[in-house]
Each structure stands twice: as structure tokens, then as C-alpha cells.
Amino acid sequence: MEWLEASVTVNNETAEAVAEVLSRFASRGVAIEAGPEGIGVGPVTVRAYFPADAALAQTRRQVEEAIWHLGQIVPIPDPVFRPVAETDWTEAWKQHLQVLHIGRRIVVRPTWLPYTPQQGEVLIDLDPGMAFGTGLHPTTQMCLLALERHVRPGATLLDLGTGSGILAIAGAKLGAASVLALDDDPQAVAVARENVVVNRVAERVRVAEGSLAEAHGPFDLVVVNILAQVIVEMAGMGLVRRLATDGRLVLAGLLVDQEAKVVEALRQGGAAVTARQQMEDWVALDATAVAP
């Protein structure tokens, strides 16, 4: 059977957004390939494959339109299309993916690659073909770094907008005793559950469909890696009240020019920022509750 390959080469910051768009049309998943400089350094290529059937022309138009709309937010080149045989891509794209090291201890491994963790390393097995939450995006990396700093043995963790489940899995492997991972996308919930089982943390991580209303707490650590506007809304809906005494918020998904709005929403919601990270144009914030 013949397939049509669509590829878009972008920076690490944009790769997961492109992958999310392409995954809407690619039933077999999306591949994110590192360039010759490696993951986290140079550009990456996002690839998706579509069957050469009667709907192909319409699918191609939809892909072009979706990438064009995304390009109105951040510069993105037009997708490059080429026909391929199934045997050319079902395995070959995996050769370009690498084991990703984040921080001092965290290692994200594509499920098919051999890797022997060193003493003290936390190994997370993920399929990068499952588009969002591969560890490439700066917001994901900053959240992983925050988890490495803040998770204590026996802690309770809430992961709002879990996506692939990478942050929930990391939290459990770093020592959290109980993790609630919520996402309002049923497909993300299914993917996260699969990844939790693969990583053998199902006894400590519960994945469910939902959002802030379904998070009853209290939690020692709450991680929210979603859009800035959603964080602002959650701050006004009692996000801080989900924290245990001396609990901590980790917030990511906001651009530099959105930071002030989020900080003000946290202040009004009863929290104060205690630390800040920045990668490229993205910011992550630590915050704690302020005594009334």
C-alpha cells in the first residue's frame, strides 16, 4: 500500500504543536525526529503518514489548512509531501530518535531503544509517536526539572492536563506515593493510561478524564502545564485551595508576555510566585499559598 508523507521541520519549541495538529489526521501516529545536532539543540522534523485512498486529496487540503492556521501564531514552513511505500516508513523513522536526558536524573527513552539507566537515574519509557508530551517542548522540560527539585518521597501529586502522562510518571518514579493525572481529552487519557502501565507505576498513578473540578486534594505538589488563559481561569476557581499545607504549584505553558497576567491571577487567587524558569520564550513558575 502507498502512503503520503507530510513533513515539517521546525524548532523544538514548535515541534509538539505541529505534531498535535498532524495527529488529528494521522491514524498511525506522528513521529518527531531529531536533526544531526540532536534533540534539544537543532531543528527537528515532524512526520505524519496518510493512506493513499479516496480521501487523500481532502486530507492533504485539511493538513495544509491546519498548518497554515498554526503558522499565523508562530512561523512554520509549508509541509513537504512525498509518496512512500509502507515498508519505507513503518520502522525507518525510529532510527532518528534518541534517548533524551533532562536535568540530573531524568531520562526519556523511546520504547524500542536499548538503554541501561545509571545509578540514580529515573527512566521514563514513552513512544514519541504519541504526539504531545514527548519531553521536547520547553514547558515539559521545565516541569520535569521542577519535579526533580520538589518531589519528596511519599508526596501527593496532581498533574492537570496530563497529555501523554510524562509528568505524572516522572513524579511517581521520583518518589510520589500518590498521583492523580487529569485531562479533559479522552484520547489523552487513553494514551496516558497506556504509558502508566508501560512504566509500571499504575499502582500509584490514577489517570482520569476531568479537570480542576475533579481534583479534590489536598496535594503536596500541583503541576499545571497548559495554556496561560486556562491557568488564569483556574486561579480564579480555587486552584490554590487544592494545595496541602506547605504545598507548591508548578505552572507552565505561558509565554513571556503572558507572565504578568498569570502572576496577577495567582495573587488574586491567594498565591505568590517563589521561583521562575525560562527556556526560549516560555516561562514556568513556582508558587505557594499566601496566608490570609
C-alpha positions in Angstrom: 0.0 0.0 0.0 1.2 3.5 -0.8 1.1 6.4 1.7 1.6 10.1 1.6 4.2 11.5 4.0 3.9 15.1 5.3 6.9 16.5 7.0 7.5 19.9 8.7 10.9 20.9 10.0 10.7 23.3 12.9 12.5 24.2 16.2 12.0 22.2 19.4 9.6 24.8 20.8 7.2 24.4 17.9 7.5 20.6 17.3 4.8 19.4 19.6 2.3 21.9 18.4 2.9 20.8 14.8 2.7 17.1 16.0 -0.6 17.8 17.7 -2.1 19.3 14.5 -0.8 16.4 12.3 -2.0 13.8 14.7 -5.6 14.9 14.1 -5.3 13.4 10.6 -2.8 10.6 11.0 -4.3 7.5 12.4 -1.0 5.7 12.9 0.6 8.5 15.0 3.2 11.2 14.4 7.0 10.9 14.5 9.3 13.6 15.8 12.9 13.2 14.5 15.9 14.9 15.9 18.3 16.5 13.4 22.0 15.8 13.2 22.7 18.2 16.1 20.5 16.1 18.4 17.3 16.6 20.4 17.2 19.9 22.3 19.8 21.5 20.1 19.0 21.8 16.4 15.7 21.7 14.4 13.5 18.6 14.4 11.3 17.2 11.7 7.7 16.2 12.4 6.4 13.5 10.1 2.9 12.0 9.6 1.6 9.4 7.1 -1.8 9.2 5.4 -3.1 6.3 3.3 -3.4 6.9 -0.4 -7.1 6.2 -0.5 -10.1 8.1 -1.9 -10.0 10.6 0.9 -6.3 11.5 0.4 -6.8 14.8 -1.6 -9.2 16.1 1.1 -6.9 15.0 3.9 -4.0 16.8 2.2 -6.0 20.0 2.0 -7.1 19.8 5.6 -3.4 19.3 6.7 -2.3 22.3 4.6 -5.1 24.5 6.1 -4.4 23.4 9.7 -0.7 24.1 9.4 -1.4 27.5 7.8 -3.6 28.4 10.7 -1.0 27.4 13.2 1.5 29.4 11.2 -0.5 32.6 12.0 0.6 32.1 15.6 4.3 31.1 15.1 6.3 31.0 11.8 6.1 27.5 10.3 7.2 26.4 6.8 4.7 24.7 4.5 4.5 20.9 4.9 6.5 18.9 2.3 4.6 15.9 0.8 6.0 12.8 -0.8 4.6 9.4 -1.6 6.2 6.4 0.2 5.7 2.7 0.4 4.6 1.4 3.8 7.8 -0.6 4.2 9.8 2.7 3.9 8.4 4.3 7.0 6.9 1.9 9.5 10.3 1.3 11.0 12.8 3.7 9.4 11.7 6.8 11.2 12.5 5.2 14.5 16.2 5.3 13.6 16.3 9.1 14.1 15.0 9.2 17.6 17.3 9.3 20.6 17.3 8.9 24.4 16.7 12.3 26.0 18.4 13.4 29.2 16.8 16.1 31.3 18.2 17.6 34.4 20.5 15.5 36.6 18.4 12.3 36.8 15.6 12.1 34.3 15.9 10.0 31.1 13.2 9.8 28.5 13.6 6.7 26.3 11.7 5.8 23.1 10.2 2.4 23.9 12.2 0.4 21.4 15.7 1.8 22.2 18.0 -0.1 24.5 19.3 1.9 27.4 20.7 0.9 30.8 20.0 3.5 33.4 22.9 4.6 35.5 22.6 4.6 39.3 20.1 7.2 40.5 18.6 7.9 37.1 14.8 7.9 36.6 13.9 6.2 33.3 10.6 7.1 31.6 9.6 4.9 28.6 7.5 6.8 26.1 6.5 6.3 22.4 7.4 9.7 20.8 4.9 8.9 18.0 2.2 9.8 20.6 2.4 13.5 19.8 2.1 15.6 22.9 4.3 15.2 25.9 7.4 13.7 24.4 9.8 15.9 26.5 10.9 18.0 23.6 8.9 21.1 24.4 10.5 23.7 26.8 7.4 23.7 29.0 7.6 19.9 29.5 11.3 20.1 30.2 10.9 22.9 32.8 8.1 20.9 34.6 10.4 17.8 34.7 13.2 19.9 36.2 10.7 21.3 38.8 9.6 17.8 39.7 13.2 16.7 40.1 13.6 19.6 42.6 10.4 19.3 44.5 9.1 15.8 44.6 9.7 14.2 48.0 9.2 10.5 49.0 5.6 9.9 49.9 4.3 13.1 48.4 0.9 13.5 46.8 0.9 15.0 43.2 -1.8 16.4 40.9 -1.0 16.7 37.2 -3.6 18.8 35.5 -3.6 18.5 31.7 -1.5 15.3 31.7 -1.3 14.7 28.0 1.0 11.7 27.5 1.3 11.3 31.3 5.0 12.1 31.2 4.9 14.4 34.3 2.7 12.0 36.3 5.0 9.1 35.5 8.1 11.2 36.4 6.5 12.2 39.7 5.8 8.6 40.7 9.3 7.5 39.7 10.8 10.3 41.7 9.1 9.1 44.8 5.5 10.4 44.9 3.2 8.0 46.7 0.0 9.0 45.0 -0.5 10.8 41.7 -3.8 12.0 40.1 -3.4 12.7 36.4 -6.3 14.5 34.8 -7.0 15.5 31.2 -10.3 16.6 29.5 -9.3 14.9 26.3 -10.4 11.2 26.2 -7.7 10.3 23.7 -5.0 11.8 26.0 -6.5 9.8 28.9 -6.2 6.6 26.9 -2.6 7.3 25.9 -1.6 8.3 29.5 -3.1 5.1 30.9 -1.1 3.0 28.4 2.1 4.9 29.3 1.5 4.5 33.0 1.2 0.7 32.6 4.3 0.5 30.4 6.2 2.4 33.1 4.9 0.1 35.9 3.5 2.9 38.1 -0.2 2.1 37.8 -0.4 1.3 41.5 0.5 4.9 42.3 -0.9 6.9 39.3 -4.6 7.2 38.6 -5.4 8.7 35.2 -8.9 10.1 34.7 -10.9 12.3 32.5 -11.5 15.7 34.1 -10.0 19.0 35.2 -9.9 21.2 38.3 -13.4 20.3 39.4 -12.4 16.6 39.7 -9.3 17.4 41.7 -10.3 17.3 45.4 -7.0 17.2 47.1 -5.2 18.3 49.1 -1.9 17.7 47.2 1.7 18.4 48.2 2.5 19.4 44.6 0.3 20.5 41.7 1.7 20.7 38.2 -0.3 22.6 35.5 1.2 22.6 32.1 -1.5 24.1 29.9 -2.4 27.4 28.2 -1.9 30.6 30.2 -5.5 31.6 29.9 -6.6 28.3 31.4 -4.2 28.8 34.3 -5.7 32.3 34.9 -9.2 30.8 34.9 -8.2 28.0 37.3 -6.6 30.5 39.7 -10.0 32.2 40.0 -11.7 28.8 40.5 -9.7 27.8 43.6 -6.6 26.2 42.2 -4.6 27.3 45.4 -7.2 25.5 47.6 -6.0 22.2 46.2 -2.7 22.6 47.9 -1.8 20.9 51.2 -0.1 22.9 53.9 3.2 24.0 52.6 2.2 22.7 49.2 3.6 24.0 45.9 2.3 24.9 42.5 4.3 24.4 39.3 2.8 26.3 36.4 3.9 26.2 32.8 2.6 26.7 29.3 2.9 30.5 29.4 4.9 32.8 27.1 7.0 35.7 28.5 4.4 38.3 27.5 1.7 36.3 29.4 3.6 36.0 32.7 2.4 39.2 34.3 -1.3 38.2 33.7 -0.7 34.8 35.3 1.2 36.3 38.3 -1.6 38.7 39.0 -4.2 35.9 38.7 -2.2 33.9 41.2 -2.0 36.9 43.6 -5.8 37.4 43.4 -6.3 33.6 44.0 -4.2 33.6 47.1 -0.7 32.5 45.9 2.7 34.2 45.4 5.4 33.3 42.9 8.5 31.9 44.6 10.7 30.9 41.6 10.9 31.3 37.9 12.4 29.4 34.9 12.7 30.4 31.3 13.5 28.5 28.2 13.4 30.3 24.9 10.1 32.4 25.0 8.5 30.1 27.6 8.2 30.6 31.3 7.5 28.2 34.2 6.6 29.5 37.7 6.7 28.0 41.2 4.1 29.4 43.6 2.9 28.8 47.2 -0.2 29.8 49.1 -0.2 33.1 51.0 -1.6 33.1 54.5 -4.9 35.1 54.6 
